[in-house]
Amino acid sequence: METRRYYFTFGSDPLYPFGRNDYVVVEAESADQAGRLFQAVHPNRPYSNCLNCAFVYTEPEFNGFRDHYYHHVEPIETITLQKREERE
């Protein structure tokens, strides 16, 4: 299956792993998988079932406002899933 890019952004809450001017890119096959990958690296807060970020965007959504809010800003982190090839 083809991977897509998902963008995780943060607000001003000091408990977020990054600041409001930062974003994380997760390369995954689906939004659900992207959320699980993000969660594996940045666990939910204790007793919470919410991801530890403010918003999650698809690439088209993020590109719609990227130049306005994240002009010349590179992702603070990129998370990808690398599958091992099956052994014979």
SESEPA-862009 format. One record per residue (C-alpha): residue number from 1; x, y, z. Coordinates in pm, whole numbers, padded with zeros to 5 digits, always signed. Layout:
     i       px       py       pz
   NUM        X        Y        Z
...
***
This chain:
     i       px       py       pz
     1   +00000   +00000   +00000
     2   +00116   +00354   -00073
     3   +00219   +00581   +00213
     4   +00086   +00929   +00268
     5   +00211   +01218   +00477
     6   +00022   +01335   +00785
     7   +00105   +01652   +00975
     8   +00082   +01680   +01353
     9   +00079   +02031   +01498
    10   +00096   +02163   +01853
    11   -00048   +02447   +02054
    12   +00079   +02649   +02345
    13   +00023   +02380   +02611
    14   +00364   +02320   +02773
    15   +00283   +01948   +02806
    16   +00292   +01901   +02429
    17   +00623   +01749   +02313
    18   +00688   +02048   +02082
    19   +00585   +02412   +02051
    20   +00317   +02589   +01850
    21   +00560   +02675   +01568
    22   +00667   +02313   +01522
    23   +00514   +02023   +01333
    24   +00584   +01653   +01290
    25   +00542   +01459   +00967
    26   +00431   +01097   +00987
    27   +00451   +00881   +00676
    28   +00192   +00604   +00695
    29   -00055   +00402   +00492
    30   -00360   +00553   +00669
    31   -00456   +00821   +00919
    32   -00515   +00552   +01180
    33   -00169   +00407   +01128
    34   -00018   +00758   +01141
    35   -00185   +00816   +01477
    36   -00049   +00489   +01615
    37   +00303   +00568   +01492
    38   +00290   +00916   +01645
    39   +00157   +00767   +01968
    40   +00441   +00511   +01980
    41   +00698   +00791   +01975
    42   +00500   +01050   +02174
    43   +00267   +00860   +02410
    44   -00067   +01000   +02521
    45   -00072   +01181   +02851
    46   -00151   +00962   +03152
    47   -00520   +00866   +03171
    48   -00590   +01015   +02828
    49   -00697   +00851   +02505
    50   -00615   +01164   +02301
    51   -00302   +01204   +02092
    52   -00045   +01436   +02248
    53   -00084   +01705   +01981
    54   -00331   +01979   +01892
    55   -00430   +01884   +01535
    56   -00363   +01627   +01262
    57   -00384   +01721   +00894
    58   -00361   +01543   +00563
    59   -00107   +01677   +00315
    60   -00365   +01872   +00108
    61   -00511   +02028   +00424
    62   -00168   +02123   +00557
    63   -00051   +02264   +00224
    64   -00355   +02494   +00228
    65   -00212   +02700   +00513
    66   +00152   +02595   +00535
    67   +00291   +02913   +00378
    68   +00089   +03126   +00616
    69   +00179   +02954   +00944
    70   +00491   +02748   +00869
    71   +00666   +02954   +00601
    72   +01025   +02822   +00562
    73   +00982   +02592   +00864
    74   +01104   +02234   +00830
    75   +00941   +01956   +01034
    76   +01095   +01912   +01374
    77   +01069   +01536   +01325
    78   +00967   +01280   +01063
    79   +00833   +00941   +01168
    80   +00817   +00657   +00918
    81   +00728   +00291   +00929
    82   +00988   +00068   +00773
    83   +00870   -00282   +00706
    84   +01117   -00566   +00702
    85   +01125   -00777   +00392
    86   +01003   -01131   +00443
    87   +01272   -01394   +00463
    88   +01252   -01698   +00241
***
